[in-house]
Amino acid sequence: MAPDLRRLSKRELYARYADLQQRAHACYEEGIAFDQASAKAAPLITQADAVATEIVRRARRTARWSRALAYAAAAIAVALIVWRAVAQS
């Protein structure tokens, strides 16, 4: 796995997550004992968790940015309404 997930594009992150998930599921479908399959899948699950954490971090950052943009747009709208009301008086 790449040491810095922050450099990957969103598409690459989702592709990597899907690949890790598929490989982890394949461990359990090999017909080996559950304990062996779990041990074999553990590193893949850890890597998938790191990728998922990065996906969530980006989603939260986007949500914060969107919320700030919505607040700014609302403030501008209120200012325009007040300005128009004052101008008509």
C-alpha positions in Angstrom: 0.0 0.0 0.0 1.2 3.5 -0.7 2.5 5.2 2.4 0.4 8.4 1.8 -3.2 7.9 0.9 -3.8 11.6 0.8 -2.1 11.8 -2.6 -4.5 9.4 -4.2 -7.5 10.6 -6.2 -11.0 9.8 -5.0 -11.3 7.2 -7.8 -8.1 5.5 -6.8 -9.2 5.4 -3.1 -12.5 3.8 -3.9 -10.8 1.3 -6.3 -8.3 0.4 -3.7 -11.0 -0.1 -1.1 -13.0 -2.3 -3.4 -10.0 -4.4 -4.2 -9.0 -4.9 -0.6 -12.5 -5.8 0.3 -12.8 -8.3 -2.5 -9.4 -9.9 -1.5 -10.4 -10.1 2.1 -13.7 -11.8 1.2 -11.8 -14.2 -1.0 -9.8 -15.3 2.0 -12.9 -16.6 3.6 -14.1 -18.4 0.4 -10.9 -20.5 0.0 -12.3 -23.3 2.1 -9.7 -23.0 4.9 -10.4 -22.9 8.6 -12.0 -19.7 9.8 -9.1 -18.8 12.1 -6.6 -19.2 9.2 -8.8 -17.1 6.9 -9.1 -14.4 9.6 -5.4 -14.3 10.0 -4.9 -14.1 6.3 -7.5 -11.4 5.9 -6.4 -9.3 8.9 -3.7 -7.2 7.0 -6.1 -6.6 4.2 -8.8 -5.5 6.6 -6.3 -3.1 8.3 -5.4 -1.6 5.0 -9.0 -1.2 4.0 -9.7 0.5 7.3 -6.9 3.0 6.6 -8.4 3.7 3.2 -11.9 4.1 4.6 -10.6 6.5 7.2 -9.1 8.6 4.4 -12.4 8.5 2.5 -14.3 9.7 5.7 -11.7 12.4 6.3 -12.3 13.8 2.9 -16.0 13.6 3.2 -16.0 15.5 6.5 -13.7 18.1 4.9 -16.1 18.5 2.0 -19.1 18.8 4.4 -17.3 21.5 6.4 -16.6 23.4 3.3 -20.1 23.0 2.0 -21.5 24.2 5.3 -19.3 27.2 5.3 -20.4 28.0 1.8 -24.0 27.7 2.7 -23.6 30.0 5.7 -21.8 32.6 3.5 -24.6 32.4 0.9 -27.2 32.8 3.6 -25.4 35.8 5.1 -25.2 37.4 1.6 -28.9 36.8 1.0 -29.9 38.3 4.4 -27.6 41.3 3.6 -29.3 41.8 0.3 -32.8 41.6 1.8 -31.9 44.1 4.4 -30.3 46.4 1.9 -33.3 46.2 -0.3 -35.7 46.9 2.6 -33.6 49.9 3.7 -33.4 51.2 0.1 -37.2 51.1 -0.3 -37.8 53.0 2.9 
